[in-house]
Amino acid sequence: MNLDKQLLDIIVCPDCHGSLVAEGEELVCQGCGLAYPVRDDIPVLLVDEARKPS
């Protein structure tokens, strides 16, 4: 995954507005734990597409 650091600094979780951290091929919310997929280096920030924490 090749995401711009500046992009990671400004995007937030659409559900709780928590900060996102890159982990593997996902962006994981530090607030609620939802994991958003990154497809072709594009974050898919849709709550319906997010993996819920286990």
C-alpha positions in Angstrom: 0.0 0.0 0.0 1.4 3.4 -1.0 -0.6 6.2 0.6 0.6 9.7 0.9 1.5 10.7 4.5 -0.3 14.0 4.1 -3.5 12.1 3.2 -3.2 9.9 6.3 -2.9 13.1 8.4 -6.2 14.5 7.2 -8.6 11.6 6.6 -10.6 10.3 9.6 -13.0 7.4 10.3 -16.4 8.3 8.7 -18.1 6.6 11.6 -16.5 8.1 14.8 -14.0 10.6 13.3 -11.1 8.8 14.9 -7.6 8.8 13.4 -6.7 6.1 10.9 -3.5 4.0 10.9 -2.2 1.9 8.0 -2.0 -1.8 8.9 -1.3 -4.2 6.0 -3.9 -3.5 3.2 -6.3 -1.7 5.6 -6.7 1.6 7.4 -7.7 0.9 11.0 -9.5 3.4 13.2 -7.8 4.1 16.5 -11.2 5.1 18.0 -13.7 2.4 17.1 -11.5 -0.2 15.5 -13.2 -0.4 12.2 -10.8 -1.5 9.4 -11.3 0.0 6.0 -9.9 -1.7 2.9 -7.5 0.0 0.5 -8.0 -1.1 -3.1 -5.4 -0.1 -5.7 -4.0 2.4 -3.3 -7.4 4.1 -2.8 -8.9 4.0 0.7 -12.5 2.8 0.7 -13.9 4.8 3.5 -17.4 3.4 3.6 -18.7 2.0 6.9 -20.6 -0.7 5.0 -17.3 -1.9 3.5 -15.4 -1.8 6.8 -14.4 -4.9 8.7 -15.7 -4.8 12.3 -13.2 -5.5 15.2 -13.3 -9.0 16.6 
